[in-house]
Amino acid sequence: MCYPEVLSFRLLTMVVCAERFRLSPLGLVRVGQTLRTFQPVDELKKGPFSLQAGVVEYRAVERGVEVDIKLSAADRADLPVWEANVTLLSRDTQHITSRQPPAQGLLDPEPEEVKAVEISVPWSTGLRCAWASGDYSPQHLLPVTARLLGYRRPLAPSLWVLSKCLAEVEKHKGADAVRAPVCMRVWFSQPLFLPGKAAVRLWETAPGAPGATGPSHRHCAFQMEDSLGTPCIVGEIGRLEQ
């Protein structure tokens, strides 16, 4: 589900580095994401496909300025296969003056019946992701490069954190839980430092993912916590009604 974002990484970089982009690309932090798959991602292998990226909205929040960037992939017939809305946070507030309250998570409280899986997060996670995706952001690579941006240790890439959660969802809930058409939304609350331990928690929740309606489908909520039990990411995935 996340692989088209790897394909779109160069486009995303071009957007945030463009002259008309209203925020500094340095220090942008991913704080949320909505992802939809309309067809299996393997449809992109059947011939030429198109990728698009563009800014949707800037808005002031309590912590700074958020920007929504839409990424999309279409097949050779120009039919939508995948789209994502990535929300990035910047501390730069000089260009936008109107303020809005910060977005609140929309998931129900975690129930008692939770499946918990402990995982190891090796120090090489950021380097391996960089080799695979082309994202060489300094905060993910080595302690010395992370300290240049004010972090005491490297951070696990947010796309890796999300992909790891989805892998556990597929493993424990079955392939249908992540098979198109689905809709997912996530919030990134705290960084996950490298190396370390983490836990992925899974539980069922009432339907509530955007665009995913209908009482016949159960949704899966997930959360990754660091070794201290602090949530790093919380999300929900469910069927997308077309």
N, C-alpha and C positions, 0 to 999 in steps of 0.2 A: 504493500500500500504506500510506502514512503519512497519507493525507488524513483518515481517520476520527479520527485523533488531533487534527487541527485542529478537527474538529467537537466533540471531547470536551474541548477545552482549558478551557472555562468550568467543566465538571464537575470537572476536575482541580484547578483553582484553588479551587473550593468545598471540596474534600476537604482540601487542605493548609492552608486558612485556617479550617477548622471548629474550634470550641471544643474538641472531643474529640480533635483531632489532637495527638499527643504530642510533636511537634517544631516548632521555629520554621520558618515558611515561608521566612524570609530565609536566603539562603546555601545552599539545597538545590541539589545538583549531580547531574545524571543520570550514572550510572556503568554502567548496563547496561539491556538491554531484550530481551524475547522477544516476537515478533509472529507471529500466525497468521491466515491468511485461509482461510475454509472455503468461501466463495462469492465470485464477483467483487464488488468493492466497488460496482460500478454497480447491484447489486441494491437498494441503499439509495435509488436514484432512482425506484423503481417505486411508491412509496407511503409511507405513514407508517412510520417506523422508531423504534427505541428505543436509547438510549445509557445505559450504567451505568458507575459508577466507585466504587471502594471500596478501603480498606486491606486488604491480605492479611496482612502480617507486618512486625514490627519486629525487628531483630537488631543486636547490637553487633558491630562489627568493629574491626580495628586502627586504622583512621583515624577512627572515630566511630560513628555509628549509620546503618544502612541501613533503608529502608522500601520495601516492594513495594506498588505500587498497580496494581490491575487495572482496565483499561478494556475495554469490550466494546460491540459494535454488533450489533443483530438486525434482521431484515427485518420486513415487515408481518405475516408469519405467525409471528413470534417465533422464527424459526430463526437460529442464529448465522451471522453474516457475517464478523466480524473481532473479534479480541481482542488485547490487548497487556498485558504485565506490565512496568511501568516501575519500575526500581530507582533510588531517589534517595538520596544520601549527605548526612548532616548531621554537623557537628562537635559538636552538642549531645549529650552523654552523660549528662545528669543524671537521665534517667528510666529508663534501662535499665542494669543492672549486669552481667548475664551476657554473656560475650564469646565470639565464634566467630572462627576464622581467616578471613582475607579469601579471597573466591572466586578461583579460578585460571582462566585461560582454557583452553578445551578444544580449541582448534584444533591441528592438526598443524603442524609447522614449515613455513615457506613453501618450496615446491619451487623448482626451477630455472626451470621454464616459467611465467613470469609475464607477464601483459599489463599494461603501465604506461601511464597516461594522465595528462598534466600538465594542471592546471586553474588558472585565476586565481580568487582570492577577493577581490572588490572591497570597499572600505570600507563600501559601502552595503548589504552582505548582511544585516546585522542589521535595518536599517530596513525593507528590502523584505519580510523575513520577518514583521516586526511588523505591517506593513500587511495582509499576506495572512492571518495567523493570529490576530492579536489579542494576541500575546505581546509585551508591551512591557517585558521584563526589562531593567533598566538596564545589565547587563554586556554586552548585545548591541548597544546603540544607538550611543553616541558615546564618545570618549575621556574626556570629563569625567564622564559617568555611570558608565562602567566603573571609573574611579578611586575612585568612592565606595564600591565593593565590593572595592577592593584590587587591581584588575587594571590593568596599565600601558597596555593597549590593549583595545578591544572584542573579544569572543569571537564566533566563528561559532556560531549556534544549533545545538545537537546534532541537532535534527530536520532542519535543512538539510544538515548533514554526512551524516546517514544517507540522506536522499533523494537527494543527489548520488551517493553510492555505488551506490544501487539503480538510478539512471538509467544509470550506466555498465554495470552488470550487464546491464540490459535491452538496451542498445545493442550490447554485444559478445557476449552469450550468447543473445540472442533473447528474445522476449516470454514464451515458455514458462518461462523461468527465474524470472519473478516473477508468473506467472499462478496464481490460486487453483486448487487448495489448496496452499499453501506454508507453511513454517515458517522463521523467521529468528531468530537471536539475535546480539546485538552487545555489545561492551564498549567504553566510552569511557574512554580512558586519560589523554589530555592535551588541553588546550584548543587550538583553532586560532585564532590571533590574526588580526585584521583590520587593514589589508589584507595580502595576501601571496600566495604560491604554494603549491600542494599537488599531491600525486600520488596517484591512485587505482590500486591494484594488484589484479589479479584472477587467481585460479588455481583449478583444480579440486582437490577434496579428497575423501577417503573419506566416506561417509555418516556423519553424527554429530549433525545438528541434532535437538533434542528433539522427539519425536513423528514424526520423519521416518525411517522405517525401510525396509529393502528394498534389496538390492544392485543393483537394476536402474536406480537413479537416481543420477546423478552430482550432487554438490553443488558450489556455487561459494562460495569464500571470497573476502573482499575486505578491503582495508585502505586507509585514507587516512593519508598522512604529510605533515607540514609541510615547509617548505623546507630544514630541517636533517636530514630523514630520520627524525624522531621520529614513531612511530605515534600518531595521535589517536583512531582507531577501528579495531577489527578485528571482523569478523563472518562469518557463514556462513548461506547460504540453501539450502534443499532442498525436495523435494516432501513434502507432509504426507499420510501414508497414513491414509485414513478408514475 
